[in-house]
Amino acid sequence: MPEEVLFKSENVQNRSEIATYLRQVADSLDAGGDITLRAGDQSVTMDPPPSLTFEVKAEREGPTGKPGELSIEFELEWDEDGGGGGQLEIE
């Protein structure tokens, strides 16, 4: 299935700034409201359904046995015509 990127932003921020951003997203999800992503002249507003798929992925990219790049990725996903499901625990 082809992918259409509606919004993309990547920049360096400190841990506190990232935590604040994630709290804002969490508060919007908890309140059942829209989520607006904005960076410069880019903007997209989305309305996640009550149930959606939450994917968390920890990755290491780079050559085996040598230093690489580590990442933690969070993804919220749903069908445009309805939501998904799933359970995750973060410790």
Secondary structure, 3 states (H helix, E strand, C coil): CCCCCCCCCCCCCCHHHHHHHHHHHHHHHHHCCCEEEEECCEEEEECCCCCCEEEEEEEEECCCCCCCEEEEEEEEECECCECCCCCCCCC
